[in-house]
Amino acid sequence: MDAVALKTARLNFEPGWNRWNLVRTLLADLASVLFMILLFRL
């Protein structure tokens, strides 16, 4: 692949990757908080 094709592929791929990475991070944070709440209630 040449530089232009690589840049185009990266620009098309990155927004979706960043969005799902953010969703995964938020869900992991939520799970951690819920587990801590559960732990402290026991």
HTML snippet that shows the backbone in 3Dmol.js (N, CA, C, O; Angstrom):
<script src="https://3Dmol.org/build/3Dmol-min.js"></script>
<div id="view" style="width:600px;height:400px;position:relative"></div>
<script>
const pdb = `
ATOM      1  N   MET A   1       0.852  -1.190   0.000  1.00  0.00           N
ATOM      2  CA  MET A   1       0.000   0.000   0.000  1.00  0.00           C
ATOM      3  C   MET A   1       0.887   1.240   0.000  1.00  0.00           C
ATOM      4  O   MET A   1       1.935   1.277   0.646  1.00  0.00           O
ATOM      5  N   ASP A   2       0.450   2.232  -0.726  1.00  0.00           N
ATOM      6  CA  ASP A   2       1.207   3.477  -0.716  1.00  0.00           C
ATOM      7  C   ASP A   2       0.742   4.355   0.447  1.00  0.00           C
ATOM      8  O   ASP A   2      -0.211   4.020   1.150  1.00  0.00           O
ATOM      9  N   ALA A   3       1.417   5.461   0.635  1.00  0.00           N
ATOM     10  CA  ALA A   3       1.154   6.330   1.787  1.00  0.00           C
ATOM     11  C   ALA A   3      -0.270   6.886   1.771  1.00  0.00           C
ATOM     12  O   ALA A   3      -0.903   7.001   2.820  1.00  0.00           O
ATOM     13  N   VAL A   4      -0.765   7.224   0.606  1.00  0.00           N
ATOM     14  CA  VAL A   4      -2.111   7.794   0.506  1.00  0.00           C
ATOM     15  C   VAL A   4      -3.163   6.746   0.879  1.00  0.00           C
ATOM     16  O   VAL A   4      -4.120   7.047   1.592  1.00  0.00           O
ATOM     17  N   ALA A   5      -2.982   5.536   0.399  1.00  0.00           N
ATOM     18  CA  ALA A   5      -3.934   4.470   0.724  1.00  0.00           C
ATOM     19  C   ALA A   5      -3.903   4.156   2.215  1.00  0.00           C
ATOM     20  O   ALA A   5      -4.950   3.924   2.820  1.00  0.00           O
ATOM     21  N   LEU A   6      -2.718   4.147   2.813  1.00  0.00           N
ATOM     22  CA  LEU A   6      -2.608   3.906   4.252  1.00  0.00           C
ATOM     23  C   LEU A   6      -3.304   4.996   5.053  1.00  0.00           C
ATOM     24  O   LEU A   6      -4.010   4.717   6.022  1.00  0.00           O
ATOM     25  N   LYS A   7      -3.096   6.243   4.638  1.00  0.00           N
ATOM     26  CA  LYS A   7      -3.727   7.359   5.348  1.00  0.00           C
ATOM     27  C   LYS A   7      -5.246   7.282   5.227  1.00  0.00           C
ATOM     28  O   LYS A   7      -5.959   7.523   6.201  1.00  0.00           O
ATOM     29  N   THR A   8      -5.741   6.951   4.048  1.00  0.00           N
ATOM     30  CA  THR A   8      -7.180   6.828   3.838  1.00  0.00           C
ATOM     31  C   THR A   8      -7.761   5.700   4.687  1.00  0.00           C
ATOM     32  O   THR A   8      -8.806   5.861   5.317  1.00  0.00           O
ATOM     33  N   ALA A   9      -7.078   4.563   4.696  1.00  0.00           N
ATOM     34  CA  ALA A   9      -7.545   3.433   5.504  1.00  0.00           C
ATOM     35  C   ALA A   9      -7.554   3.795   6.979  1.00  0.00           C
ATOM     36  O   ALA A   9      -8.494   3.453   7.696  1.00  0.00           O
ATOM     37  N   ARG A  10      -6.520   4.481   7.437  1.00  0.00           N
ATOM     38  CA  ARG A  10      -6.435   4.885   8.843  1.00  0.00           C
ATOM     39  C   ARG A  10      -7.540   5.869   9.192  1.00  0.00           C
ATOM     40  O   ARG A  10      -8.154   5.753  10.252  1.00  0.00           O
ATOM     41  N   LEU A  11      -7.799   6.826   8.327  1.00  0.00           N
ATOM     42  CA  LEU A  11      -8.850   7.815   8.587  1.00  0.00           C
ATOM     43  C   LEU A  11     -10.239   7.172   8.605  1.00  0.00           C
ATOM     44  O   LEU A  11     -11.115   7.613   9.349  1.00  0.00           O
ATOM     45  N   ASN A  12     -10.442   6.143   7.796  1.00  0.00           N
ATOM     46  CA  ASN A  12     -11.738   5.450   7.785  1.00  0.00           C
ATOM     47  C   ASN A  12     -11.905   4.527   8.982  1.00  0.00           C
ATOM     48  O   ASN A  12     -13.026   4.314   9.445  1.00  0.00           O
ATOM     49  N   PHE A  13     -10.812   3.980   9.486  1.00  0.00           N
ATOM     50  CA  PHE A  13     -10.867   3.000  10.567  1.00  0.00           C
ATOM     51  C   PHE A  13     -10.908   3.644  11.944  1.00  0.00           C
ATOM     52  O   PHE A  13     -11.620   3.168  12.828  1.00  0.00           O
ATOM     53  N   GLU A  14     -10.158   4.710  12.134  1.00  0.00           N
ATOM     54  CA  GLU A  14      -9.930   5.263  13.468  1.00  0.00           C
ATOM     55  C   GLU A  14     -11.177   5.765  14.188  1.00  0.00           C
ATOM     56  O   GLU A  14     -11.301   5.481  15.379  1.00  0.00           O
ATOM     57  N   PRO A  15     -12.109   6.483  13.570  1.00  0.00           N
ATOM     58  CA  PRO A  15     -13.276   6.976  14.326  1.00  0.00           C
ATOM     59  C   PRO A  15     -14.101   5.853  14.956  1.00  0.00           C
ATOM     60  O   PRO A  15     -14.516   5.963  16.109  1.00  0.00           O
ATOM     61  N   GLY A  16     -14.335   4.793  14.221  1.00  0.00           N
ATOM     62  CA  GLY A  16     -15.082   3.669  14.785  1.00  0.00           C
ATOM     63  C   GLY A  16     -14.328   3.002  15.922  1.00  0.00           C
ATOM     64  O   GLY A  16     -14.913   2.628  16.938  1.00  0.00           O
ATOM     65  N   TRP A  17     -13.031   2.859  15.739  1.00  0.00           N
ATOM     66  CA  TRP A  17     -12.197   2.259  16.783  1.00  0.00           C
ATOM     67  C   TRP A  17     -12.255   3.097  18.048  1.00  0.00           C
ATOM     68  O   TRP A  17     -12.432   2.556  19.140  1.00  0.00           O
ATOM     69  N   ASN A  18     -12.111   4.404  17.919  1.00  0.00           N
ATOM     70  CA  ASN A  18     -12.135   5.285  19.093  1.00  0.00           C
ATOM     71  C   ASN A  18     -13.496   5.274  19.776  1.00  0.00           C
ATOM     72  O   ASN A  18     -13.570   5.291  21.004  1.00  0.00           O
ATOM     73  N   ARG A  19     -14.564   5.247  19.001  1.00  0.00           N
ATOM     74  CA  ARG A  19     -15.909   5.226  19.575  1.00  0.00           C
ATOM     75  C   ARG A  19     -16.120   3.952  20.395  1.00  0.00           C
ATOM     76  O   ARG A  19     -16.578   4.022  21.535  1.00  0.00           O
ATOM     77  N   TRP A  20     -15.792   2.798  19.827  1.00  0.00           N
ATOM     78  CA  TRP A  20     -16.000   1.546  20.554  1.00  0.00           C
ATOM     79  C   TRP A  20     -15.041   1.396  21.723  1.00  0.00           C
ATOM     80  O   TRP A  20     -15.375   0.760  22.722  1.00  0.00           O
ATOM     81  N   ASN A  21     -13.851   1.975  21.607  1.00  0.00           N
ATOM     82  CA  ASN A  21     -12.923   1.970  22.731  1.00  0.00           C
ATOM     83  C   ASN A  21     -13.503   2.784  23.883  1.00  0.00           C
ATOM     84  O   ASN A  21     -13.380   2.384  25.041  1.00  0.00           O
ATOM     85  N   LEU A  22     -14.126   3.909  23.588  1.00  0.00           N
ATOM     86  CA  LEU A  22     -14.759   4.729  24.620  1.00  0.00           C
ATOM     87  C   LEU A  22     -15.926   3.978  25.266  1.00  0.00           C
ATOM     88  O   LEU A  22     -16.069   3.991  26.489  1.00  0.00           O
ATOM     89  N   VAL A  23     -16.753   3.329  24.456  1.00  0.00           N
ATOM     90  CA  VAL A  23     -17.883   2.556  24.992  1.00  0.00           C
ATOM     91  C   VAL A  23     -17.371   1.452  25.911  1.00  0.00           C
ATOM     92  O   VAL A  23     -17.897   1.259  27.007  1.00  0.00           O
ATOM     93  N   ARG A  24     -16.346   0.727  25.466  1.00  0.00           N
ATOM     94  CA  ARG A  24     -15.788  -0.361  26.271  1.00  0.00           C
ATOM     95  C   ARG A  24     -15.221   0.164  27.579  1.00  0.00           C
ATOM     96  O   ARG A  24     -15.382  -0.469  28.622  1.00  0.00           O
ATOM     97  N   THR A  25     -14.559   1.315  27.537  1.00  0.00           N
ATOM     98  CA  THR A  25     -13.991   1.916  28.744  1.00  0.00           C
ATOM     99  C   THR A  25     -15.087   2.328  29.716  1.00  0.00           C
ATOM    100  O   THR A  25     -14.973   2.079  30.916  1.00  0.00           O
ATOM    101  N   LEU A  26     -16.141   2.953  29.219  1.00  0.00           N
ATOM    102  CA  LEU A  26     -17.241   3.377  30.085  1.00  0.00           C
ATOM    103  C   LEU A  26     -17.946   2.180  30.723  1.00  0.00           C
ATOM    104  O   LEU A  26     -18.299   2.225  31.902  1.00  0.00           O
ATOM    105  N   LEU A  27     -18.151   1.125  29.960  1.00  0.00           N
ATOM    106  CA  LEU A  27     -18.793  -0.069  30.516  1.00  0.00           C
ATOM    107  C   LEU A  27     -17.906  -0.740  31.561  1.00  0.00           C
ATOM    108  O   LEU A  27     -18.410  -1.236  32.568  1.00  0.00           O
ATOM    109  N   ALA A  28     -16.608  -0.762  31.338  1.00  0.00           N
ATOM    110  CA  ALA A  28     -15.691  -1.338  32.323  1.00  0.00           C
ATOM    111  C   ALA A  28     -15.687  -0.503  33.595  1.00  0.00           C
ATOM    112  O   ALA A  28     -15.666  -1.053  34.696  1.00  0.00           O
ATOM    113  N   ASP A  29     -15.709   0.818  33.456  1.00  0.00           N
ATOM    114  CA  ASP A  29     -15.773   1.692  34.634  1.00  0.00           C
ATOM    115  C   ASP A  29     -17.073   1.472  35.403  1.00  0.00           C
ATOM    116  O   ASP A  29     -17.064   1.397  36.632  1.00  0.00           O
ATOM    117  N   LEU A  30     -18.173   1.371  34.694  1.00  0.00           N
ATOM    118  CA  LEU A  30     -19.460   1.129  35.338  1.00  0.00           C
ATOM    119  C   LEU A  30     -19.451  -0.203  36.080  1.00  0.00           C
ATOM    120  O   LEU A  30     -19.924  -0.286  37.214  1.00  0.00           O
ATOM    121  N   ALA A  31     -18.922  -1.231  35.456  1.00  0.00           N
ATOM    122  CA  ALA A  31     -18.851  -2.541  36.113  1.00  0.00           C
ATOM    123  C   ALA A  31     -17.990  -2.465  37.366  1.00  0.00           C
ATOM    124  O   ALA A  31     -18.336  -3.061  38.386  1.00  0.00           O
ATOM    125  N   SER A  32     -16.877  -1.745  37.307  1.00  0.00           N
ATOM    126  CA  SER A  32     -16.006  -1.611  38.481  1.00  0.00           C
ATOM    127  C   SER A  32     -16.725  -0.908  39.623  1.00  0.00           C
ATOM    128  O   SER A  32     -16.628  -1.331  40.775  1.00  0.00           O
ATOM    129  N   VAL A  33     -17.442   0.157  39.311  1.00  0.00           N
ATOM    130  CA  VAL A  33     -18.177   0.893  40.347  1.00  0.00           C
ATOM    131  C   VAL A  33     -19.266   0.014  40.950  1.00  0.00           C
ATOM    132  O   VAL A  33     -19.446  -0.007  42.167  1.00  0.00           O
ATOM    133  N   LEU A  34     -19.988  -0.705  40.109  1.00  0.00           N
ATOM    134  CA  LEU A  34     -21.044  -1.579  40.625  1.00  0.00           C
ATOM    135  C   LEU A  34     -20.471  -2.694  41.502  1.00  0.00           C
ATOM    136  O   LEU A  34     -21.069  -3.037  42.522  1.00  0.00           O
ATOM    137  N   PHE A  35     -19.339  -3.256  41.127  1.00  0.00           N
ATOM    138  CA  PHE A  35     -18.703  -4.277  41.959  1.00  0.00           C
ATOM    139  C   PHE A  35     -18.241  -3.702  43.289  1.00  0.00           C
ATOM    140  O   PHE A  35     -18.350  -4.370  44.317  1.00  0.00           O
ATOM    141  N   MET A  36     -17.723  -2.472  43.289  1.00  0.00           N
ATOM    142  CA  MET A  36     -17.305  -1.849  44.551  1.00  0.00           C
ATOM    143  C   MET A  36     -18.508  -1.586  45.450  1.00  0.00           C
ATOM    144  O   MET A  36     -18.434  -1.796  46.661  1.00  0.00           O
ATOM    145  N   ILE A  37     -19.614  -1.129  44.868  1.00  0.00           N
ATOM    146  CA  ILE A  37     -20.831  -0.911  45.655  1.00  0.00           C
ATOM    147  C   ILE A  37     -21.296  -2.233  46.249  1.00  0.00           C
ATOM    148  O   ILE A  37     -21.648  -2.299  47.427  1.00  0.00           O
ATOM    149  N   LEU A  38     -21.298  -3.277  45.441  1.00  0.00           N
ATOM    150  CA  LEU A  38     -21.701  -4.591  45.927  1.00  0.00           C
ATOM    151  C   LEU A  38     -20.769  -5.072  47.039  1.00  0.00           C
ATOM    152  O   LEU A  38     -21.235  -5.626  48.034  1.00  0.00           O
ATOM    153  N   LEU A  39     -19.489  -4.871  46.888  1.00  0.00           N
ATOM    154  CA  LEU A  39     -18.517  -5.296  47.889  1.00  0.00           C
ATOM    155  C   LEU A  39     -18.734  -4.578  49.210  1.00  0.00           C
ATOM    156  O   LEU A  39     -18.692  -5.210  50.266  1.00  0.00           O
ATOM    157  N   PHE A  40     -18.962  -3.282  49.175  1.00  0.00           N
ATOM    158  CA  PHE A  40     -19.118  -2.513  50.408  1.00  0.00           C
ATOM    159  C   PHE A  40     -20.471  -2.737  51.075  1.00  0.00           C
ATOM    160  O   PHE A  40     -20.634  -2.439  52.258  1.00  0.00           O
ATOM    161  N   ARG A  41     -21.442  -3.259  50.328  1.00  0.00           N
ATOM    162  CA  ARG A  41     -22.746  -3.548  50.936  1.00  0.00           C
ATOM    163  C   ARG A  41     -22.743  -4.872  51.679  1.00  0.00           C
ATOM    164  O   ARG A  41     -23.607  -5.109  52.523  1.00  0.00           O
ATOM    165  N   LEU A  42     -21.785  -5.736  51.379  1.00  0.00           N
ATOM    166  CA  LEU A  42     -21.750  -7.065  52.015  1.00  0.00           C
ATOM    167  C   LEU A  42     -21.038  -7.024  53.344  1.00  0.00           C
ATOM    168  O   LEU A  42     -20.918  -8.052  54.012  1.00  0.00           O
TER     169      LEU A  42
END
`;
const viewer = $3Dmol.createViewer("view");
viewer.addModel(pdb, "pdb");
viewer.setStyle({}, {cartoon: {color: "spectrum"}});
viewer.zoomTo();
viewer.render();
</script>
